Amino acid sequence: MEIRAQVEQLLNDFLAEREDLFLIDIKFSVTDHVRVIIDGDNGVTLQDCLDASRAIEFNMDRDEHDFSLEVMSAGLSEPLSSPRQYRKNIGRSLELVMNDSSEIEGELIKVEEESITLVLKYRKPKEIGKGKMDVVEEREIPYADIKKALVAIKF
């Protein structure tokens, strides 16, 4: 069996037993370095990564496939890629880069299968007179319009 298919099957078997975890990405290099990125509804612990790694490594024949394996959690620098990831970040501030290269920042309040809803807070010029006024609006944004979404890190 090809290494890619075998790793994917073993990982899918592991994730079927751990319904709180889900796959973000698997990357295979030409030198048979395998990088697995997982996430979880309640976060990912070091033990979760170890368990996933063992589920793969202990069931692969090293004589048949010589590979290196890295299992990691999706960190804050990783873009959000699935509704499940968005869902676990409800209440947090997101920074979005849209397909037209515009940027939006707002608090995630709702996640649906085809879109998310953010609360945007910004200032805009008054229609009459000088100065600016505060604006709070809810905006529904389809996933198809989002190029990249990151959790905003606030200190």
Disulfide bonds with the S-S distance in Angstrom:
none
